[in-house]
Amino acid sequence: MANTPASTPRTDETDLFELVAALWTQKLLIFSVALVGVLAAATYAFLSKPVYEARVYLQPPTMNDIADFNYGRTFGAELAPFTIKDVYDVFTRNLQSESLRRAFFNQVYLPSLSPSERSGSQDLLYSNFLKLLTIGLPTKEQPDRYSVVAKGEDPARAVVWVKDFAARAGAAAEEEMISNITREAEVRARNLGQQITTLQEAQNQIRQDSITRLREALAVAEAIGLENPPIISGNLSAEVSADMDGQLTYMRGSKALKAEIHNLETRKSNDPFIGQLRELQNKQSFYKDLQVNPDTVSVYRQDGPIEQPDRPIKPKKDLIMLLGLFLGCVLGFMIALVRRSFERRGYIKAYS
């Protein structure tokens, strides 16, 4: 009984030596299976189509890039100027919009496929497209930098895709900005036009009221036979002349009143007599003519050049071959262990 504990390690040690010896006798089998695994992995790695990745980084524009958006817009004016953040937010919203992805899918991605590939499920094709073209979001280190990433078998096409997608997002954002600016200018011009019309109508009514008052004064002057203003000497003359309005208007005399009535009735325009009119008309003309040239503005900046990739990101040949070797060795050991088990049961003849 005292020798039993000591015999167990020796038995385990003997079994381990037997296992190693059995595996060693089948080293050719293990090596062959491992070689098959490496060859299979190498075949897959070298026959698989390479996948390349192109990437473009996008940053906010400069003040010079958005200067024309702010033409006529100052902090003291009716329209507040746009900030860099305002403009860049419009761009990033368009960059991540579903409408832009759908348009690119229909206009660029689908035409690049063969007729047989396009005949498949549109939902599946769109799902595959979303894996090939992705938007990289900002990070803590680069809180304002976005990226567009395109993957494909053709590296030149991947570069074209990222350029085209970023340009489409920029064009859509510029169009939205210009549309907003134009709309604001139109509304402002219409408001100014309404103010001008109101002032002109008010001045026309004032003229009609003046004609009515002058006609009544003329009737009084003609009734008393007063053709010319009375000649009054001294300080009383200045006082009476200053008060020749209202009830004393008739004291101007019928000749003066007729001339003034004729002048008011034949006046072609009241505009020269409206104090704020010219200023309002100048503002209205400015907003009517306000235009932004898309060639002089930019809603984003490209951070660095877009270089054509010369090394595929997939397949990773070295990793695949190492994985094939590992799996081949594991499979070889498993086959060798199964074979040893069969040998011990006498199903197959053991190696000599």
C-alpha positions in Angstrom: 0.0 0.0 0.0 2.9 2.4 0.7 4.2 2.0 -2.9 0.9 3.0 -4.6 1.4 6.8 -4.5 4.9 6.5 -5.9 3.8 4.2 -8.8 1.2 6.8 -10.2 3.8 9.4 -11.4 5.8 6.6 -13.0 2.7 5.3 -14.8 1.7 8.8 -16.0 5.3 9.4 -17.1 5.3 6.1 -19.0 2.0 7.0 -20.7 3.4 10.4 -21.8 6.6 8.8 -23.2 4.5 6.2 -25.0 2.3 9.0 -26.5 5.3 11.0 -27.6 6.9 7.9 -29.1 3.7 7.0 -30.9 3.3 10.5 -32.3 7.0 10.5 -33.3 6.5 7.3 -35.2 3.7 9.1 -37.1 5.7 12.3 -37.7 5.5 11.8 -41.4 1.7 11.8 -41.2 1.7 14.9 -39.0 4.1 16.7 -41.3 2.1 15.7 -44.4 -1.2 17.0 -42.9 0.5 20.2 -41.8 2.0 20.7 -45.3 -1.5 20.2 -46.8 -2.8 22.9 -44.5 0.0 25.3 -45.5 -0.6 24.5 -49.2 -4.3 25.1 -48.8 -3.8 28.3 -47.0 -1.2 29.5 -49.6 -3.6 28.6 -52.4 -6.4 30.6 -50.9 -4.1 33.5 -50.1 -2.6 33.7 -53.6 -5.7 33.0 -55.5 -8.0 35.4 -53.6 -8.5 38.8 -55.2 -6.6 41.5 -53.4 -8.6 44.3 -51.8 -7.2 47.8 -51.7 -8.2 50.7 -49.5 -8.1 54.4 -50.4 -8.8 57.1 -47.8 -9.3 60.9 -47.8 -9.3 63.1 -44.7 -11.6 66.1 -44.5 -11.2 69.2 -42.3 -13.2 72.5 -41.8 -12.7 75.3 -44.3 -10.8 78.5 -43.6 -12.3 82.0 -43.2 -11.0 82.8 -46.7 -12.9 79.7 -48.0 -16.2 81.0 -46.7 -15.7 84.7 -47.2 -18.1 85.0 -50.1 -20.8 83.4 -48.1 -20.6 86.4 -45.8 -20.7 89.1 -48.5 -23.0 91.8 -47.2 -23.4 90.0 -43.9 -22.0 91.8 -40.9 -22.8 91.8 -37.2 -24.3 95.3 -37.6 -26.5 94.3 -40.6 -29.8 92.5 -40.7 -28.2 89.2 -41.6 -25.7 87.6 -39.3 -22.5 86.3 -40.8 -21.8 82.5 -41.1 -19.1 81.0 -38.9 -16.7 78.2 -40.0 -18.7 75.8 -37.8 -22.0 76.8 -39.5 -20.6 76.0 -42.9 -18.8 72.8 -41.9 -21.9 71.5 -40.1 -23.8 71.7 -43.4 -21.1 69.8 -45.1 -20.8 67.0 -42.5 -24.6 66.6 -42.5 -24.5 66.1 -46.3 -21.5 63.9 -46.1 -23.4 61.5 -43.8 -26.8 61.8 -45.5 -28.6 58.7 -46.8 -29.6 60.6 -50.0 -25.9 61.1 -50.9 -25.1 57.4 -50.4 -28.2 56.3 -52.4 -27.3 58.7 -55.2 -23.7 57.4 -55.3 -24.9 53.8 -55.2 -27.2 54.3 -58.2 -25.0 56.5 -60.2 -21.5 55.1 -59.5 -21.5 51.7 -57.8 -24.2 49.9 -59.8 -22.7 50.9 -63.2 -19.3 49.5 -62.1 -20.9 46.0 -61.7 -21.4 43.5 -64.4 -24.9 42.9 -65.7 -25.0 39.5 -63.8 -24.0 41.2 -60.6 -26.5 44.0 -60.9 -29.3 41.4 -61.4 -29.1 40.3 -57.7 -31.1 41.7 -54.8 -30.9 45.4 -54.6 -30.9 45.3 -50.8 -28.0 42.9 -50.7 -26.1 45.0 -53.2 -26.7 48.1 -51.2 -25.6 46.3 -48.0 -22.3 45.2 -49.8 -21.9 48.8 -51.0 -22.1 50.2 -47.4 -19.2 47.8 -46.5 -17.1 49.1 -49.3 -17.7 52.8 -48.8 -17.6 54.1 -45.2 -17.4 57.4 -43.4 -14.8 57.7 -40.7 -16.1 59.9 -37.7 -14.0 62.3 -35.7 -11.9 61.2 -32.7 -10.9 62.8 -29.5 -7.5 63.7 -31.0 -9.1 65.0 -34.2 -12.6 66.3 -33.2 -13.2 68.0 -36.6 -11.6 65.6 -39.0 -13.8 63.2 -41.0 -12.7 60.6 -43.5 -14.0 58.8 -46.5 -12.8 55.2 -47.0 -13.3 53.1 -50.2 -12.3 49.5 -50.6 -12.1 47.6 -53.9 -10.1 45.3 -56.1 -9.0 48.2 -58.3 -6.8 50.7 -56.3 -7.3 53.4 -59.0 -11.1 53.1 -58.7 -11.0 53.3 -54.9 -9.1 56.6 -55.2 -11.7 57.9 -57.7 -14.5 56.9 -55.4 -13.3 58.8 -52.3 -12.6 61.9 -54.4 -16.0 61.7 -56.1 -17.9 61.1 -52.9 -16.2 63.9 -51.0 -16.7 66.3 -54.0 -20.4 65.3 -54.2 -20.9 66.1 -50.5 -19.1 69.4 -51.0 -21.2 70.3 -54.0 -24.4 69.4 -52.1 -23.4 71.5 -49.1 -22.4 74.5 -51.3 -25.7 74.3 -53.1 -27.6 74.2 -49.8 -25.6 77.2 -48.5 -26.2 79.2 -51.6 -29.8 78.3 -51.7 -30.2 79.4 -48.1 -28.4 82.7 -48.8 -30.4 83.4 -51.9 -33.6 82.7 -50.1 -32.7 84.9 -47.2 -31.8 87.7 -49.7 -35.1 87.3 -51.5 -37.1 87.5 -48.3 -35.1 90.6 -47.2 -35.6 92.3 -50.6 -39.3 91.6 -50.5 -39.6 93.0 -47.0 -37.7 96.1 -48.1 -39.9 96.4 -51.1 -43.0 96.3 -48.9 -41.5 99.1 -46.7 -40.8 101.1 -49.9 -44.4 100.6 -51.2 -45.8 101.6 -47.8 -43.8 104.8 -47.7 -44.7 105.7 -51.3 -48.4 105.1 -50.6 -48.2 107.1 -47.4 -46.5 110.0 -49.3 -49.1 109.9 -52.0 -51.8 110.2 -49.4 -50.0 113.1 -47.8 -49.9 114.8 -51.2 -53.6 114.3 -51.7 -54.3 115.7 -48.2 -52.1 118.7 -49.0 -54.1 119.3 -52.3 -57.3 119.1 -50.4 -56.2 121.7 -47.8 -54.8 124.0 -50.4 -58.1 123.9 -52.4 -60.0 124.9 -49.3 -57.5 127.7 -48.6 -57.8 128.8 -52.3 -61.6 129.0 -51.9 -61.2 131.3 -48.9 -58.6 133.5 -50.7 -60.8 133.8 -53.8 -63.8 134.6 -51.6 -62.1 137.6 -50.0 -60.3 138.6 -53.2 -56.8 137.9 -51.9 -54.5 137.2 -54.8 -51.2 138.0 -53.2 -50.0 137.7 -49.6 -50.6 140.9 -47.6 -47.7 143.2 -47.0 -47.1 143.5 -43.3 -44.0 145.4 -42.0 -42.1 144.8 -38.9 -42.0 141.7 -36.7 -45.6 141.0 -37.4 -44.7 140.2 -41.0 -42.3 137.4 -39.9 -44.9 136.0 -37.4 -47.7 135.9 -40.0 -45.5 134.4 -42.7 -44.5 131.6 -40.3 -48.1 130.9 -39.5 -49.4 130.7 -43.1 -50.4 127.1 -42.6 -53.5 125.5 -41.3 -56.2 128.1 -40.9 -54.0 130.9 -42.3 -53.0 129.1 -45.4 -55.4 131.3 -47.5 -53.2 134.3 -46.7 -50.6 133.0 -49.2 -52.9 134.4 -51.8 -54.8 132.7 -54.6 -52.0 133.0 -57.1 -49.5 131.1 -54.9 -52.1 128.6 -53.9 -53.1 127.8 -57.5 -49.4 127.4 -58.4 -48.8 125.1 -55.5 -51.9 123.0 -56.3 -50.9 122.7 -59.9 -47.4 121.7 -58.9 -48.7 118.9 -56.6 -51.2 117.7 -59.1 -48.6 117.5 -61.9 -45.9 116.0 -59.8 -44.6 112.8 -61.5 -43.2 111.1 -58.4 -43.2 111.6 -54.7 -39.9 109.7 -54.2 -37.6 112.7 -53.8 -39.8 113.8 -50.8 -39.5 110.5 -48.9 -36.6 110.8 -46.4 -35.6 107.1 -46.0 -36.5 106.0 -49.5 -33.1 106.0 -51.2 -31.5 104.1 -48.4 -34.2 101.4 -48.5 -33.9 101.2 -52.3 -30.2 100.8 -52.2 -30.5 97.9 -49.7 -33.3 96.3 -51.8 -31.1 96.5 -54.9 -28.2 94.9 -53.1 -30.3 92.0 -51.9 -31.9 91.5 -55.3 -28.5 91.3 -57.0 -26.8 89.2 -54.2 -25.2 86.1 -55.7 -22.5 83.7 -54.6 -20.2 82.1 -57.1 -19.6 78.4 -56.2 -16.1 78.6 -57.6 -15.1 81.1 -54.9 -16.2 79.2 -51.9 -15.4 75.9 -50.2 -17.2 74.1 -47.4 -14.3 71.7 -46.5 -10.6 71.2 -46.9 -8.8 68.1 -47.9 -6.1 67.1 -45.4 -3.2 65.8 -47.4 -3.1 64.2 -50.8 -4.9 61.0 -51.8 -2.3 58.4 -52.8 -3.1 55.3 -54.8 -2.6 52.3 -52.5 0.0 49.8 -53.7 -0.4 47.2 -51.0 -3.7 45.3 -50.5 -5.3 45.2 -47.0 -6.7 41.7 -47.8 -5.8 38.9 -48.0 -3.0 39.0 -45.4 -0.9 36.2 -46.9 1.6 35.7 -44.1 -1.2 35.5 -41.4 -3.2 33.1 -43.6 -0.2 30.8 -44.1 0.6 30.8 -40.4 -3.0 30.0 -39.6 -2.9 27.2 -42.2 0.3 25.8 -40.6 -1.3 25.9 -37.2 -4.5 24.3 -38.2 -2.6 21.7 -40.2 -0.5 20.7 -37.2 -3.5 20.5 -35.0 -5.3 18.4 -37.5 -2.2 16.2 -38.0 -1.9 15.6 -34.2 -5.6 14.8 -34.0 -5.3 12.2 -36.8 -2.2 10.7 -35.3 -4.0 10.4 -31.9 -7.0 8.8 -33.5 -4.7 6.4 -35.4 -2.9 5.5 -32.2 -6.2 4.8 -30.5 -7.2 2.5 -33.3 -3.8 0.8 -33.1 -4.2 0.1 -29.4 -7.6 -1.5 -30.0 -6.1 -3.6 -32.8 -8.1 -2.2 -35.6 -5.0 -1.3 -37.6 -1.5 -2.6 -37.5 1.0 -0.5 -35.5 4.1 0.9 -37.0 7.1 -1.3 -36.3 
